[in-house]
Amino acid sequence: QVQLVESGGGLVQPGGSLRLSCAASGNIFRLITMGWYRQPPGKQRELVATVTSSGTTNYADSVKGRFTISRENAKRYLQMNSLQPEDTAVYYCYLRAGNSLGFEFAYWGEGTQVTVSS
């Protein structure tokens, strides 16, 4: 079983910065990709940023140039700069992994709230 634990959310003023972290633990046979999704109030969950095991990154257009995803061993970080009220959401850590039989599974953290407000 894989566990994902997020931290770093909170309240920040517009223009401010936050850094989210996600720590993965458990039996990960083959890590495929890991990153962040978010769910704004009243909206569906959406991609924020991901990074593959080979280092390829993917960002939502709305965060390009402001957010940066990075990795260190089994941790992933999301540096969020120039935050705006529309970035307010619950941010979920996401991990996709494969097992020895070739099946792929998606795992989610419990989420951390990010609120951007003056």
N, CA, C and O atoms as a DFTB+ gen file, in Angstrom:
472 C
 N C O
     1  1       0.841      -1.185       0.000
     2  2       0.000       0.000       0.000
     3  2       0.885       1.248       0.000
     4  3       1.930       1.288       0.649
     5  1       0.449       2.244      -0.730
     6  2       1.195       3.502      -0.850
     7  2       0.471       4.586      -0.065
     8  3      -0.750       4.717      -0.144
     9  1       1.232       5.353       0.686
    10  2       0.677       6.480       1.428
    11  2       1.314       7.777       0.946
    12  3       2.519       7.840       0.702
    13  1       0.491       8.806       0.815
    14  2       0.954      10.133       0.432
    15  2       0.538      11.116       1.519
    16  3      -0.629      11.165       1.909
    17  1       1.486      11.888       1.997
    18  2       1.198      12.857       3.049
    19  2       1.624      14.242       2.579
    20  3       2.795      14.487       2.290
    21  1       0.638      15.148       2.507
    22  2       0.917      16.511       2.060
    23  2       1.113      17.431       3.265
    24  3       0.624      17.170       4.364
    25  1       1.838      18.502       3.019
    26  2       1.959      19.545       4.033
    27  2       2.281      20.862       3.338
    28  3       2.692      20.887       2.178
    29  1       2.084      21.958       4.075
    30  2       2.490      23.252       3.559
    31  2       1.364      24.181       3.145
    32  3       1.628      25.318       2.754
    33  1       0.128      23.737       3.218
    34  2      -0.973      24.620       2.854
    35  2      -1.197      25.698       3.894
    36  3      -0.575      25.694       4.957
    37  1      -2.099      26.629       3.576
    38  2      -2.404      27.689       4.528
    39  2      -3.041      28.879       3.868
    40  3      -3.492      28.815       2.724
    41  1      -3.069      29.969       4.608
    42  2      -3.649      31.228       4.136
    43  2      -2.523      32.174       3.743
    44  3      -1.558      32.353       4.486
    45  1      -2.656      32.774       2.575
    46  2      -1.630      33.697       2.090
    47  2      -2.311      34.846       1.363
    48  3      -3.388      34.678       0.792
    49  1      -1.687      35.998       1.387
    50  2      -2.238      37.150       0.683
    51  2      -1.921      37.075      -0.806
    52  3      -0.944      36.438      -1.200
    53  1      -2.735      37.716      -1.633
    54  2      -2.423      37.750      -3.077
    55  2      -1.014      38.259      -3.321
    56  3      -0.570      39.229      -2.706
    57  1      -0.312      37.584      -4.237
    58  2       1.072      37.918      -4.524
    59  2       2.067      37.165      -3.679
    60  3       3.269      37.226      -3.936
    61  1       1.593      36.457      -2.676
    62  2       2.469      35.726      -1.779
    63  2       2.885      34.371      -2.334
    64  3       2.557      34.009      -3.463
    65  1       3.616      33.636      -1.504
    66  2       4.160      32.340      -1.910
    67  2       3.891      31.289      -0.837
    68  3       3.769      31.593       0.350
    69  1       3.806      30.062      -1.289
    70  2       3.719      28.900      -0.417
    71  2       4.491      27.765      -1.069
    72  3       4.665      27.736      -2.288
    73  1       4.949      26.840      -0.254
    74  2       5.564      25.633      -0.783
    75  2       4.868      24.426      -0.180
    76  3       4.804      24.259       1.038
    77  1       4.347      23.589      -1.068
    78  2       3.721      22.340      -0.657
    79  2       4.730      21.204      -0.781
    80  3       5.589      21.210      -1.662
    81  1       4.611      20.248       0.103
    82  2       5.442      19.054      -0.008
    83  2       4.571      17.814       0.092
    84  3       3.516      17.822       0.726
    85  1       5.034      16.756      -0.542
    86  2       4.333      15.481      -0.515
    87  2       5.366      14.391      -0.314
    88  3       6.332      14.278      -1.068
    89  1       5.146      13.594       0.715
    90  2       6.038      12.480       0.995
    91  2       5.328      11.174       0.693
    92  3       4.219      10.930       1.170
    93  1       5.976      10.339      -0.101
    94  2       5.419       9.043      -0.455
    95  2       6.106       7.944       0.335
    96  3       7.318       7.984       0.548
    97  1       5.336       6.973       0.764
    98  2       5.898       5.827       1.458
    99  2       5.107       4.589       1.076
   100  3       4.005       4.674       0.535
   101  1       5.698       3.433       1.370
   102  2       5.025       2.186       1.050
   103  2       5.741       1.440      -0.068
   104  3       6.878       1.747      -0.424
   105  1       5.050       0.470      -0.599
   106  2       5.626      -0.412      -1.609
   107  2       5.400       0.146      -3.007
   108  3       4.343      -0.070      -3.600
   109  1       6.384       0.861      -3.534
   110  2       6.305       1.427      -4.877
   111  2       7.251       0.649      -5.769
   112  3       8.468       0.801      -5.661
   113  1       6.706      -0.190      -6.657
   114  2       7.539      -1.015      -7.523
   115  2       8.138      -0.192      -8.649
   116  3       9.338      -0.261      -8.915
   117  1       7.285       0.591      -9.313
   118  2       7.761       1.402     -10.429
   119  2       7.015       2.733     -10.425
   120  3       5.834       2.793     -10.770
   121  1       7.701       3.782     -10.039
   122  2       7.091       5.101     -10.033
   123  2       6.997       5.631     -11.461
   124  3       7.993       5.644     -12.185
   125  1       5.824       6.062     -11.865
   126  2       5.626       6.564     -13.218
   127  2       5.596       8.086     -13.211
   128  3       6.360       8.733     -13.928
   129  1       4.715       8.648     -12.404
   130  2       4.622      10.090     -12.311
   131  2       4.102      10.478     -10.929
   132  3       3.457       9.679     -10.249
   133  1       4.384      11.684     -10.534
   134  2       3.956      12.168      -9.220
   135  2       3.776      13.671      -9.323
   136  3       4.528      14.348     -10.024
   137  1       2.792      14.184      -8.634
   138  2       2.590      15.622      -8.718
   139  2       1.393      16.090      -7.943
   140  3       1.048      15.535      -6.900
   141  1       0.747      17.145      -8.476
   142  2      -0.296      17.831      -7.748
   143  2      -1.513      18.105      -8.639
   144  3      -1.385      18.483      -9.803
   145  1      -2.668      17.905      -8.064
   146  2      -3.934      18.343      -8.622
   147  2      -4.572      19.269      -7.582
   148  3      -4.159      19.303      -6.423
   149  1      -5.578      20.013      -8.019
   150  2      -6.303      20.860      -7.082
   151  2      -7.790      20.870      -7.411
   152  3      -8.193      20.616      -8.546
   153  1      -8.600      21.168      -6.389
   154  2     -10.044      21.262      -6.586
   155  2     -10.522      22.573      -5.989
   156  3     -10.648      22.688      -4.770
   157  1     -10.790      23.567      -6.834
   158  2     -11.327      24.836      -6.346
   159  2     -12.744      24.653      -5.822
   160  3     -13.401      23.675      -6.179
   161  1     -13.229      25.552      -4.996
   162  2     -14.596      25.422      -4.464
   163  2     -15.631      25.345      -5.571
   164  3     -15.658      26.206      -6.450
   165  1     -16.477      24.336      -5.545
   166  2     -17.538      24.188      -6.518
   167  2     -17.103      23.733      -7.891
   168  3     -17.912      23.725      -8.818
   169  1     -15.843      23.351      -8.050
   170  2     -15.347      22.941      -9.360
   171  2     -14.759      21.539      -9.296
   172  3     -14.612      20.952      -8.224
   173  1     -14.428      21.020     -10.478
   174  2     -13.843      19.688     -10.539
   175  2     -12.336      19.740     -10.262
   176  3     -11.696      20.786     -10.365
   177  1     -11.809      18.593      -9.915
   178  2     -10.380      18.489      -9.701
   179  2      -9.643      18.701     -11.018
   180  3     -10.085      18.231     -12.067
   181  1      -8.521      19.410     -10.961
   182  2      -7.774      19.729     -12.167
   183  2      -6.278      19.562     -11.939
   184  3      -5.778      19.650     -10.817
   185  1      -5.592      19.321     -13.036
   186  2      -4.145      19.172     -12.990
   187  2      -3.489      20.491     -12.617
   188  3      -3.903      21.555     -13.079
   189  1      -2.457      20.412     -11.773
   190  2      -1.613      21.568     -11.493
   191  2      -0.244      21.342     -12.118
   192  3       0.178      22.102     -12.990
   193  1       0.447      20.303     -11.675
   194  2       1.778      20.010     -12.190
   195  2       2.148      18.584     -11.838
   196  3       1.807      18.079     -10.768
   197  1       2.859      17.939     -12.768
   198  2       3.364      16.600     -12.499
   199  2       4.794      16.497     -13.019
   200  3       5.237      17.284     -13.855
   201  1       5.494      15.504     -12.495
   202  2       6.837      15.208     -12.981
   203  2       6.994      13.704     -13.068
   204  3       6.662      12.986     -12.125
   205  1       7.498      13.222     -14.193
   206  2       7.674      11.790     -14.379
   207  2       8.966      11.319     -13.713
   208  3       9.774      12.125     -13.251
   209  1       9.141      10.013     -13.674
   210  2      10.349       9.445     -13.070
   211  2      11.605       9.855     -13.831
   212  3      12.701       9.854     -13.270
   213  1      11.450      10.204     -15.102
   214  2      12.597      10.641     -15.893
   215  2      12.809      12.148     -15.835
   216  3      13.758      12.669     -16.419
   217  1      11.925      12.845     -15.129
   218  2      12.119      14.274     -14.929
   219  2      11.307      15.182     -15.842
   220  3      11.456      16.402     -15.783
   221  1      10.459      14.615     -16.677
   222  2       9.624      15.433     -17.563
   223  2       8.496      16.079     -16.759
   224  3       7.763      15.399     -16.041
   225  1       8.370      17.379     -16.889
   226  2       7.342      18.101     -16.141
   227  2       6.177      18.490     -17.031
   228  3       6.322      18.627     -18.246
   229  1       5.026      18.663     -16.413
   230  2       3.821      19.087     -17.112
   231  2       3.084      20.047     -16.198
   232  3       2.825      19.731     -15.037
   233  1       2.744      21.217     -16.718
   234  2       2.071      22.240     -15.925
   235  2       0.764      22.651     -16.581
   236  3       0.646      22.674     -17.806
   237  1      -0.217      22.976     -15.744
   238  2      -1.416      23.611     -16.256
   239  2      -1.048      25.002     -16.768
   240  3      -0.177      25.664     -16.204
   241  1      -1.702      25.439     -17.824
   242  2      -1.399      26.755     -18.393
   243  2      -1.559      27.867     -17.363
   244  3      -0.820      28.850     -17.382
   245  1      -2.521      27.707     -16.473
   246  2      -2.820      28.758     -15.505
   247  2      -1.727      28.969     -14.470
   248  3      -1.708      29.992     -13.785
   249  1      -0.809      28.002     -14.350
   250  2       0.240      28.128     -13.329
   251  2       1.642      28.243     -13.914
   252  3       2.611      28.441     -13.181
   253  1       1.747      28.119     -15.227
   254  2       3.070      28.203     -15.865
   255  2       3.721      29.547     -15.558
   256  3       3.094      30.601     -15.659
   257  1       5.000      29.479     -15.180
   258  2       5.729      30.693     -14.841
   259  2       5.575      31.126     -13.399
   260  3       6.313      31.989     -12.924
   261  1       4.617      30.530     -12.697
   262  2       4.406      30.901     -11.294
   263  2       4.697      29.741     -10.341
   264  3       5.205      29.952      -9.239
   265  1       4.377      28.524     -10.765
   266  2       4.562      27.335      -9.931
   267  2       5.717      26.510     -10.480
   268  3       5.942      26.456     -11.689
   269  1       6.445      25.868      -9.570
   270  2       7.535      24.995      -9.964
   271  2       7.468      23.710      -9.157
   272  3       7.409      23.731      -7.928
   273  1       7.478      22.586      -9.875
   274  2       7.481      21.296      -9.215
   275  2       8.914      20.768      -9.188
   276  3       9.650      20.895     -10.167
   277  1       9.297      20.181      -8.066
   278  2      10.641      19.619      -7.950
   279  2      10.561      18.320      -7.158
   280  3       9.552      18.020      -6.520
   281  1      11.635      17.565      -7.216
   282  2      11.628      16.268      -6.556
   283  2      12.934      16.054      -5.800
   284  3      13.991      16.560      -6.178
   285  1      12.821      15.291      -4.727
   286  2      13.998      14.896      -3.956
   287  2      13.681      13.543      -3.353
   288  3      12.918      13.443      -2.392
   289  1      14.262      12.518      -3.913
   290  2      14.000      11.146      -3.485
   291  2      12.494      10.866      -3.592
   292  3      11.908      10.988      -4.667
   293  1      11.886      10.495      -2.476
   294  2      10.460      10.142      -2.520
   295  2       9.560      11.325      -2.221
   296  3       8.363      11.149      -1.995
   297  1      10.119      12.531      -2.216
   298  2       9.323      13.719      -1.947
   299  2       9.164      14.556      -3.210
   300  3      10.040      14.585      -4.074
   301  1       8.045      15.223      -3.292
   302  2       7.799      16.183      -4.360
   303  2       7.395      17.500      -3.718
   304  3       6.683      17.533      -2.714
   305  1       7.862      18.574      -4.317
   306  2       7.587      19.899      -3.793
   307  2       6.900      20.734      -4.885
   308  3       7.166      20.580      -6.077
   309  1       6.023      21.608      -4.436
   310  2       5.383      22.544      -5.358
   311  2       5.603      23.940      -4.795
   312  3       4.980      24.333      -3.809
   313  1       6.496      24.678      -5.434
   314  2       6.733      26.064      -5.053
   315  2       5.732      26.930      -5.808
   316  3       5.709      26.942      -7.038
   317  1       4.909      27.653      -5.060
   318  2       3.859      28.467      -5.663
   319  2       4.149      29.940      -5.369
   320  3       4.142      30.373      -4.216
   321  1       4.400      30.689      -6.423
   322  2       4.687      32.116      -6.293
   323  2       3.583      32.929      -6.962
   324  3       2.805      32.404      -7.758
   325  1       3.527      34.193      -6.632
   326  2       2.534      35.108      -7.226
   327  2       1.136      34.528      -7.124
   328  3       0.383      34.530      -8.098
   329  1       0.793      34.040      -5.964
   330  2      -0.511      33.404      -5.776
   331  2      -1.641      34.406      -5.919
   332  3      -1.533      35.563      -5.512
   333  1      -2.719      33.935      -6.504
   334  2      -3.898      34.752      -6.761
   335  2      -5.127      34.100      -6.134
   336  3      -5.110      32.900      -5.861
   337  1      -6.176      34.857      -5.903
   338  2      -7.381      34.257      -5.303
   339  2      -7.906      33.045      -6.067
   340  3      -8.479      32.138      -5.463
   341  1      -7.721      33.019      -7.371
   342  2      -8.209      31.873      -8.156
   343  2      -7.377      30.617      -7.934
   344  3      -7.742      29.544      -8.415
   345  1      -6.266      30.733      -7.215
   346  2      -5.489      29.550      -6.850
   347  2      -6.034      28.879      -5.586
   348  3      -5.560      27.813      -5.193
   349  1      -7.013      29.495      -4.961
   350  2      -7.627      28.913      -3.776
   351  2      -8.254      27.575      -4.117
   352  3      -9.083      27.478      -5.022
   353  1      -7.857      26.550      -3.392
   354  2      -8.337      25.192      -3.677
   355  2      -7.786      24.239      -2.619
   356  3      -6.920      24.591      -1.817
   357  1      -8.313      23.037      -2.650
   358  2      -7.671      21.937      -1.928
   359  2      -6.682      21.299      -2.898
   360  3      -7.048      20.912      -4.008
   361  1      -5.453      21.197      -2.475
   362  2      -4.395      20.645      -3.319
   363  2      -4.112      19.210      -2.895
   364  3      -3.877      18.918      -1.723
   365  1      -4.143      18.319      -3.894
   366  2      -3.969      16.889      -3.650
   367  2      -2.677      16.399      -4.278
   368  3      -2.378      16.697      -5.435
   369  1      -1.923      15.651      -3.507
   370  2      -0.766      14.964      -4.055
   371  2      -1.244      13.730      -4.819
   372  3      -2.186      13.054      -4.403
   373  1      -0.599      13.454      -5.912
   374  2      -0.991      12.358      -6.813
   375  2       0.245      11.536      -7.181
   376  3       1.319      12.084      -7.429
   377  1       0.077      10.247      -7.211
   378  2       1.164       9.351      -7.617
   379  2       0.592       8.238      -8.483
   380  3      -0.437       7.646      -8.159
   381  1       1.271       7.965      -9.579
   382  2       0.889       6.841     -10.441
   383  2       2.065       5.877     -10.471
   384  3       3.203       6.270     -10.727
   385  1       1.772       4.613     -10.205
   386  2       2.839       3.620     -10.136
   387  2       2.399       2.331     -10.794
   388  3       1.207       2.049     -10.915
   389  1       3.389       1.548     -11.219
   390  2       3.115       0.252     -11.810
   391  2       3.626      -0.869     -10.918
   392  3       4.583      -0.698     -10.162
   393  1       2.967      -2.024     -11.020
   394  2       3.438      -3.161     -10.240
   395  2       4.207      -4.134     -11.138
   396  3       4.410      -3.865     -12.322
   397  1       4.630      -5.255     -10.571
   398  2       5.476      -6.204     -11.300
   399  2       4.728      -6.898     -12.428
   400  3       5.356      -7.487     -13.308
   401  1       3.389      -6.840     -12.420
   402  2       2.590      -7.480     -13.468
   403  2       2.240      -6.509     -14.591
   404  3       1.584      -6.887     -15.562
   405  1       2.676      -5.259     -14.457
   406  2       2.415      -4.289     -15.503
   407  2       1.153      -3.476     -15.302
   408  3       0.820      -2.639     -16.140
   409  1       0.450      -3.704     -14.212
   410  2      -0.742      -2.904     -13.932
   411  2      -0.318      -1.566     -13.329
   412  3       0.709      -1.469     -12.658
   413  1      -1.134      -0.533     -13.584
   414  2      -0.851       0.794     -13.067
   415  2      -1.942       1.212     -12.093
   416  3      -3.115       0.880     -12.265
   417  1      -1.534       1.935     -11.080
   418  2      -2.465       2.378     -10.038
   419  2      -2.228       3.848      -9.729
   420  3      -1.104       4.343      -9.810
   421  1      -3.301       4.534      -9.376
   422  2      -3.218       5.937      -8.983
   423  2      -3.509       6.051      -7.497
   424  3      -4.411       5.398      -6.973
   425  1      -2.738       6.884      -6.835
   426  2      -2.899       7.110      -5.398
   427  2      -3.055       8.606      -5.147
   428  3      -2.502       9.439      -5.865
   429  1      -3.825       8.921      -4.107
   430  2      -4.095      10.322      -3.777
   431  2      -3.835      10.579      -2.292
   432  3      -4.090       9.724      -1.443
   433  1      -3.331      11.757      -2.005
   434  2      -3.251      12.197      -0.623
   435  2      -4.601      12.710      -0.156
   436  3      -5.560      12.745      -0.927
   437  1      -4.673      13.102       1.089
   438  2      -5.936      13.570       1.660
   439  2      -6.209      15.028       1.325
   440  3      -7.333      15.499       1.492
   441  1      -5.212      15.737       0.862
   442  2      -5.407      17.122       0.450
   443  2      -4.989      18.119       1.505
   444  3      -5.056      17.851       2.705
   445  1      -4.554      19.282       1.032
   446  2      -4.201      20.383       1.926
   447  2      -4.810      21.669       1.373
   448  3      -4.736      21.932       0.173
   449  1      -5.407      22.460       2.245
   450  2      -6.114      23.658       1.802
   451  2      -5.144      24.809       1.566
   452  3      -4.287      25.101       2.400
   453  1      -5.295      25.449       0.424
   454  2      -4.575      26.685       0.116
   455  2      -5.615      27.774      -0.110
   456  3      -6.474      27.647      -0.983
   457  1      -5.537      28.833       0.669
   458  2      -6.467      29.956       0.545
   459  2      -5.680      31.227       0.288
   460  3      -4.787      31.591       1.053
   461  1      -6.028      31.896      -0.804
   462  2      -5.374      33.152      -1.168
   463  2      -6.401      34.263      -1.005
   464  3      -7.370      34.349      -1.759
   465  1      -6.174      35.104      -0.018
   466  2      -7.150      36.146       0.295
   467  2      -6.480      37.272       1.069
   468  3      -5.548      37.051       1.843
   469  1      -6.974      38.476       0.842
   470  2      -6.471      39.622       1.595
   471  2      -7.333      39.871       2.822
   472  3      -7.066      40.799       3.585
